[in-house]
């Protein structure tokens, strides 16, 4: 009987070295690892953060910091 196990790890990882460091600590022997990135365009990032800024959960500077990271996601091996 074949037993399949699936594990999901989710986090905000905008640099490949972060992903590589996590994977290097896991025993993936006999496993298939798929790294998948889901990210939004600049407009969606602004819209998403606007609510947090309006409610005081985040400062207005979060928008520029988040937008600056968007190109990094395109460089990931995902």
N, CA, C and O atoms as CSV, one atom per row, in Angstrom:
chain,resi,resn,atom,element,x,y,z
A,1,UNK,N,N,0.832,-1.176,0.000
A,1,UNK,CA,C,0.000,0.000,0.000
A,1,UNK,C,C,0.881,1.246,0.000
A,1,UNK,O,O,1.769,1.388,0.841
A,2,UNK,N,N,0.636,2.124,-0.926
A,2,UNK,CA,C,1.396,3.368,-1.043
A,2,UNK,C,C,0.790,4.412,-0.121
A,2,UNK,O,O,-0.404,4.703,-0.192
A,3,UNK,N,N,1.614,4.965,0.736
A,3,UNK,CA,C,1.146,6.015,1.640
A,3,UNK,C,C,1.760,7.329,1.219
A,3,UNK,O,O,2.982,7.454,1.133
A,4,UNK,N,N,0.934,8.288,0.961
A,4,UNK,CA,C,1.401,9.616,0.579
A,4,UNK,C,C,1.270,10.558,1.760
A,4,UNK,O,O,0.271,10.549,2.480
A,5,UNK,N,N,2.278,11.354,1.939
A,5,UNK,CA,C,2.239,12.382,2.962
A,5,UNK,C,C,2.493,13.712,2.288
A,5,UNK,O,O,3.373,13.842,1.437
A,6,UNK,N,N,1.729,14.668,2.673
A,6,UNK,CA,C,1.889,16.004,2.106
A,6,UNK,C,C,2.101,16.985,3.254
A,6,UNK,O,O,1.401,16.953,4.265
A,7,UNK,N,N,3.073,17.844,3.069
A,7,UNK,CA,C,3.352,18.885,4.038
A,7,UNK,C,C,3.372,20.209,3.300
A,7,UNK,O,O,3.927,20.327,2.207
A,8,UNK,N,N,2.765,21.184,3.911
A,8,UNK,CA,C,2.729,22.513,3.323
A,8,UNK,C,C,3.398,23.476,4.285
A,8,UNK,O,O,3.126,23.469,5.486
A,9,UNK,N,N,4.263,24.289,3.749
A,9,UNK,CA,C,4.908,25.322,4.539
A,9,UNK,C,C,4.614,26.640,3.856
A,9,UNK,O,O,4.828,26.789,2.653
A,10,UNK,N,N,4.136,27.572,4.607
A,10,UNK,CA,C,3.736,28.847,4.025
A,10,UNK,C,C,4.427,29.975,4.787
A,10,UNK,O,O,4.506,29.956,6.016
A,11,UNK,N,N,4.908,30.924,4.058
A,11,UNK,CA,C,5.529,32.073,4.693
A,11,UNK,C,C,5.849,33.123,3.653
A,11,UNK,O,O,5.774,32.865,2.451
A,12,UNK,N,N,6.203,34.298,4.115
A,12,UNK,CA,C,6.602,35.375,3.215
A,12,UNK,C,C,8.109,35.263,3.027
A,12,UNK,O,O,8.895,35.593,3.915
A,13,UNK,N,N,8.483,34.794,1.863
A,13,UNK,CA,C,9.903,34.591,1.555
A,13,UNK,C,C,10.195,35.265,0.220
A,13,UNK,O,O,9.830,34.753,-0.839
A,14,UNK,N,N,10.851,36.410,0.282
A,14,UNK,CA,C,11.080,37.204,-0.912
A,14,UNK,C,C,12.494,37.061,-1.480
A,14,UNK,O,O,12.834,37.713,-2.467
A,15,UNK,N,N,13.307,36.225,-0.868
A,15,UNK,CA,C,14.674,36.006,-1.349
A,15,UNK,C,C,14.950,34.510,-1.422
A,15,UNK,O,O,14.579,33.761,-0.519
A,16,UNK,N,N,15.600,34.081,-2.492
A,16,UNK,CA,C,15.907,32.672,-2.689
A,16,UNK,C,C,16.747,32.079,-1.554
A,16,UNK,O,O,16.511,30.934,-1.169
A,17,UNK,N,N,17.725,32.823,-1.000
A,17,UNK,CA,C,18.501,32.256,0.112
A,17,UNK,C,C,17.658,31.867,1.326
A,17,UNK,O,O,18.025,30.951,2.062
A,18,UNK,N,N,16.537,32.548,1.542
A,18,UNK,CA,C,15.656,32.184,2.653
A,18,UNK,C,C,15.052,30.805,2.386
A,18,UNK,O,O,15.047,29.943,3.265
A,19,UNK,N,N,14.552,30.607,1.188
A,19,UNK,CA,C,13.966,29.326,0.817
A,19,UNK,C,C,15.021,28.230,0.879
A,19,UNK,O,O,14.775,27.153,1.421
A,20,UNK,N,N,16.196,28.509,0.321
A,20,UNK,CA,C,17.274,27.522,0.307
A,20,UNK,C,C,17.688,27.121,1.718
A,20,UNK,O,O,17.940,25.945,1.980
A,21,UNK,N,N,17.759,28.085,2.623
A,21,UNK,CA,C,18.167,27.794,4.009
A,21,UNK,C,C,17.147,26.887,4.699
A,21,UNK,O,O,17.518,25.966,5.426
A,22,UNK,N,N,15.879,27.149,4.470
A,22,UNK,CA,C,14.841,26.307,5.085
A,22,UNK,C,C,14.907,24.897,4.514
A,22,UNK,O,O,14.890,23.920,5.262
A,23,UNK,N,N,14.984,24.792,3.189
A,23,UNK,CA,C,15.020,23.473,2.558
A,23,UNK,C,C,16.268,22.683,2.939
A,23,UNK,O,O,16.220,21.455,3.022
A,24,UNK,N,N,17.376,23.368,3.169
A,24,UNK,CA,C,18.619,22.670,3.514
A,24,UNK,C,C,18.536,21.992,4.871
A,24,UNK,O,O,19.315,21.083,5.158
A,25,UNK,N,N,17.608,22.419,5.704
A,25,UNK,CA,C,17.451,21.842,7.039
A,25,UNK,C,C,16.411,20.715,7.090
A,25,UNK,O,O,16.177,20.119,8.141
A,26,UNK,N,N,15.798,20.437,5.947
A,26,UNK,CA,C,14.771,19.395,5.907
A,26,UNK,C,C,15.315,18.136,5.250
A,26,UNK,O,O,16.097,18.210,4.302
A,27,UNK,N,N,14.909,17.005,5.745
A,27,UNK,CA,C,15.248,15.737,5.098
A,27,UNK,C,C,14.197,15.498,4.015
A,27,UNK,O,O,13.064,15.120,4.310
A,28,UNK,N,N,14.581,15.720,2.776
A,28,UNK,CA,C,13.651,15.555,1.654
A,28,UNK,C,C,13.941,14.282,0.867
A,28,UNK,O,O,13.495,14.138,-0.272
A,29,UNK,N,N,14.679,13.371,1.463
A,29,UNK,CA,C,14.998,12.111,0.812
A,29,UNK,C,C,13.712,11.396,0.404
A,29,UNK,O,O,12.810,11.207,1.220
A,30,UNK,N,N,13.641,11.008,-0.847
A,30,UNK,CA,C,12.473,10.306,-1.348
A,30,UNK,C,C,11.252,11.189,-1.536
A,30,UNK,O,O,10.135,10.700,-1.704
A,31,UNK,N,N,11.475,12.481,-1.506
A,31,UNK,CA,C,10.358,13.424,-1.615
A,31,UNK,C,C,10.505,14.287,-2.857
A,31,UNK,O,O,11.593,14.435,-3.414
A,32,UNK,N,N,9.412,14.836,-3.263
A,32,UNK,CA,C,9.408,15.849,-4.309
A,32,UNK,C,C,9.054,17.170,-3.651
A,32,UNK,O,O,8.045,17.270,-2.952
A,33,UNK,N,N,9.865,18.165,-3.868
A,33,UNK,CA,C,9.625,19.482,-3.277
A,33,UNK,C,C,9.210,20.435,-4.384
A,33,UNK,O,O,9.892,20.570,-5.401
A,34,UNK,N,N,8.100,21.081,-4.172
A,34,UNK,CA,C,7.645,22.111,-5.099
A,34,UNK,C,C,7.621,23.437,-4.352
A,34,UNK,O,O,6.965,23.558,-3.317
A,35,UNK,N,N,8.312,24.401,-4.858
A,35,UNK,CA,C,8.285,25.753,-4.297
A,35,UNK,C,C,7.401,26.595,-5.205
A,35,UNK,O,O,7.639,26.698,-6.409
A,36,UNK,N,N,6.400,27.181,-4.620
A,36,UNK,CA,C,5.419,27.950,-5.382
A,36,UNK,C,C,5.293,29.332,-4.766
A,36,UNK,O,O,5.200,29.474,-3.547
A,37,UNK,N,N,5.289,30.344,-5.615
A,37,UNK,CA,C,5.105,31.716,-5.146
A,37,UNK,C,C,3.791,32.268,-5.672
A,37,UNK,O,O,3.482,32.163,-6.859
A,38,UNK,N,N,3.045,32.843,-4.786
A,38,UNK,CA,C,1.837,33.577,-5.151
A,38,UNK,C,C,2.067,35.020,-4.727
A,38,UNK,O,O,2.288,35.300,-3.549
A,39,UNK,N,N,2.016,35.922,-5.680
A,39,UNK,CA,C,2.206,37.317,-5.310
A,39,UNK,C,C,1.303,38.204,-6.149
A,39,UNK,O,O,0.859,37.819,-7.231
A,40,UNK,N,N,1.044,39.380,-5.641
A,40,UNK,CA,C,0.105,40.310,-6.259
A,40,UNK,C,C,0.838,41.375,-7.062
A,40,UNK,O,O,2.044,41.571,-6.910
A,41,UNK,N,N,0.088,42.056,-7.918
A,41,UNK,CA,C,0.676,43.181,-8.638
A,41,UNK,C,C,0.658,44.412,-7.723
A,41,UNK,O,O,0.070,44.383,-6.642
A,42,UNK,N,N,1.305,45.481,-8.166
A,42,UNK,CA,C,1.464,46.677,-7.343
A,42,UNK,C,C,0.127,47.265,-6.905
A,42,UNK,O,O,-0.008,47.709,-5.765
A,43,UNK,N,N,-0.846,47.273,-7.782
A,43,UNK,CA,C,-2.161,47.821,-7.450
A,43,UNK,C,C,-2.825,47.025,-6.329
A,43,UNK,O,O,-3.392,47.605,-5.403
A,44,UNK,N,N,-2.756,45.719,-6.412
A,44,UNK,CA,C,-3.351,44.870,-5.387
A,44,UNK,C,C,-2.628,45.029,-4.052
A,44,UNK,O,O,-3.258,44.995,-2.995
A,45,UNK,N,N,-1.306,45.202,-4.097
A,45,UNK,CA,C,-0.543,45.413,-2.859
A,45,UNK,C,C,-1.004,46.705,-2.191
A,45,UNK,O,O,-1.268,46.729,-0.989
A,46,UNK,N,N,-1.098,47.777,-2.974
A,46,UNK,CA,C,-1.556,49.058,-2.420
A,46,UNK,C,C,-2.951,48.922,-1.808
A,46,UNK,O,O,-3.194,49.366,-0.686
A,47,UNK,N,N,-3.856,48.306,-2.557
A,47,UNK,CA,C,-5.234,48.151,-2.076
A,47,UNK,C,C,-5.288,47.322,-0.801
A,47,UNK,O,O,-6.022,47.656,0.129
A,48,UNK,N,N,-4.522,46.256,-0.758
A,48,UNK,CA,C,-4.526,45.372,0.409
A,48,UNK,C,C,-3.997,46.082,1.649
A,48,UNK,O,O,-4.548,45.938,2.741
A,49,UNK,N,N,-2.941,46.837,1.475
A,49,UNK,CA,C,-2.329,47.507,2.624
A,49,UNK,C,C,-3.095,48.746,3.063
A,49,UNK,O,O,-2.962,49.173,4.210
A,50,UNK,N,N,-3.888,49.329,2.181
A,50,UNK,CA,C,-4.627,50.552,2.512
A,50,UNK,C,C,-5.534,50.353,3.725
A,50,UNK,O,O,-5.640,51.235,4.577
A,51,UNK,N,N,-6.178,49.210,3.799
A,51,UNK,CA,C,-7.057,48.945,4.941
A,51,UNK,C,C,-6.292,48.867,6.248
A,51,UNK,O,O,-6.739,49.387,7.271
A,52,UNK,N,N,-5.133,48.214,6.213
A,52,UNK,CA,C,-4.313,48.114,7.428
A,52,UNK,C,C,-3.813,49.493,7.853
A,52,UNK,O,O,-3.773,49.803,9.044
A,53,UNK,N,N,-3.435,50.311,6.888
A,53,UNK,CA,C,-2.953,51.660,7.197
A,53,UNK,C,C,-4.085,52.494,7.776
A,53,UNK,O,O,-3.901,53.197,8.769
A,54,UNK,N,N,-5.254,52.415,7.154
A,54,UNK,CA,C,-6.413,53.187,7.626
A,54,UNK,C,C,-6.821,52.799,9.047
A,54,UNK,O,O,-7.271,53.647,9.817
A,55,UNK,N,N,-6.666,51.530,9.392
A,55,UNK,CA,C,-7.054,51.091,10.736
A,55,UNK,C,C,-5.909,51.185,11.749
A,55,UNK,O,O,-6.066,50.795,12.906
A,56,UNK,N,N,-4.768,51.700,11.315
A,56,UNK,CA,C,-3.655,51.920,12.232
A,56,UNK,C,C,-2.802,50.696,12.508
A,56,UNK,O,O,-1.943,50.728,13.389
A,57,UNK,N,N,-3.025,49.614,11.766
A,57,UNK,CA,C,-2.236,48.399,11.984
A,57,UNK,C,C,-0.830,48.509,11.411
A,57,UNK,O,O,0.100,47.861,11.892
A,58,UNK,N,N,-0.684,49.330,10.387
A,58,UNK,CA,C,0.622,49.516,9.741
A,58,UNK,C,C,0.821,50.995,9.427
A,58,UNK,O,O,-0.136,51.757,9.288
A,59,UNK,N,N,2.096,51.376,9.321
A,59,UNK,CA,C,2.413,52.738,8.929
A,59,UNK,C,C,2.383,52.876,7.415
A,59,UNK,O,O,2.467,51.879,6.697
A,60,UNK,N,N,2.266,54.095,6.931
A,60,UNK,CA,C,2.178,54.346,5.486
A,60,UNK,C,C,3.436,53.902,4.743
A,60,UNK,O,O,3.382,53.631,3.544
A,61,UNK,N,N,4.569,53.826,5.447
A,61,UNK,CA,C,5.825,53.428,4.799
A,61,UNK,C,C,5.816,51.973,4.332
A,61,UNK,O,O,6.670,51.578,3.539
A,62,UNK,N,N,4.868,51.176,4.808
A,62,UNK,CA,C,4.821,49.759,4.428
A,62,UNK,C,C,4.563,49.594,2.928
A,62,UNK,O,O,5.004,48.612,2.331
A,63,UNK,N,N,3.869,50.525,2.329
A,63,UNK,CA,C,3.546,50.411,0.903
A,63,UNK,C,C,4.826,50.446,0.070
A,63,UNK,O,O,5.042,49.569,-0.766
A,64,UNK,N,N,5.658,51.430,0.284
A,64,UNK,CA,C,6.897,51.538,-0.512
A,64,UNK,C,C,7.833,50.366,-0.260
A,64,UNK,O,O,8.466,49.867,-1.191
A,65,UNK,N,N,7.926,49.926,0.983
A,65,UNK,CA,C,8.773,48.766,1.290
A,65,UNK,C,C,8.258,47.513,0.590
A,65,UNK,O,O,9.037,46.725,0.053
A,66,UNK,N,N,6.959,47.340,0.602
A,66,UNK,CA,C,6.364,46.160,-0.040
A,66,UNK,C,C,6.524,46.214,-1.555
A,66,UNK,O,O,6.849,45.205,-2.181
A,67,UNK,N,N,6.301,47.372,-2.142
A,67,UNK,CA,C,6.454,47.520,-3.590
A,67,UNK,C,C,7.905,47.300,-4.019
A,67,UNK,O,O,8.161,46.770,-5.100
A,68,UNK,N,N,8.843,47.703,-3.181
A,68,UNK,CA,C,10.265,47.521,-3.500
A,68,UNK,C,C,10.642,46.042,-3.540
A,68,UNK,O,O,11.592,45.666,-4.226
A,69,UNK,N,N,9.911,45.205,-2.816
A,69,UNK,CA,C,10.207,43.768,-2.778
A,69,UNK,C,C,9.601,42.994,-3.950
A,69,UNK,O,O,10.046,41.884,-4.244
A,70,UNK,N,N,8.610,43.550,-4.613
A,70,UNK,CA,C,7.934,42.825,-5.688
A,70,UNK,C,C,8.888,42.253,-6.743
A,70,UNK,O,O,8.724,41.095,-7.124
A,71,UNK,N,N,9.880,43.016,-7.232
A,71,UNK,CA,C,10.789,42.434,-8.238
A,71,UNK,C,C,11.581,41.234,-7.720
A,71,UNK,O,O,12.011,40.393,-8.509
A,72,UNK,N,N,11.774,41.148,-6.415
A,72,UNK,CA,C,12.520,40.023,-5.848
A,72,UNK,C,C,11.777,38.715,-6.038
A,72,UNK,O,O,12.405,37.670,-6.209
A,73,UNK,N,N,10.451,38.751,-6.012
A,73,UNK,CA,C,9.659,37.540,-6.185
A,73,UNK,C,C,9.840,36.950,-7.586
A,73,UNK,O,O,9.782,35.735,-7.773
A,74,UNK,N,N,10.059,37.824,-8.554
A,74,UNK,CA,C,10.245,37.354,-9.933
A,74,UNK,C,C,11.579,36.627,-10.112
A,74,UNK,O,O,11.755,35.897,-11.087
A,75,UNK,N,N,12.503,36.815,-9.200
A,75,UNK,CA,C,13.821,36.174,-9.283
A,75,UNK,C,C,13.865,34.821,-8.582
A,75,UNK,O,O,14.862,34.106,-8.682
A,76,UNK,N,N,12.806,34.463,-7.881
A,76,UNK,CA,C,12.784,33.196,-7.147
A,76,UNK,C,C,12.713,32.002,-8.103
A,76,UNK,O,O,12.148,32.097,-9.193
A,77,UNK,N,N,13.286,30.901,-7.685
A,77,UNK,CA,C,13.188,29.655,-8.454
A,77,UNK,C,C,11.937,28.898,-8.005
A,77,UNK,O,O,12.007,27.831,-7.397
A,78,UNK,N,N,10.812,29.487,-8.326
A,78,UNK,CA,C,9.521,28.911,-7.925
A,78,UNK,C,C,8.596,28.842,-9.109
A,78,UNK,O,O,7.459,28.387,-8.978
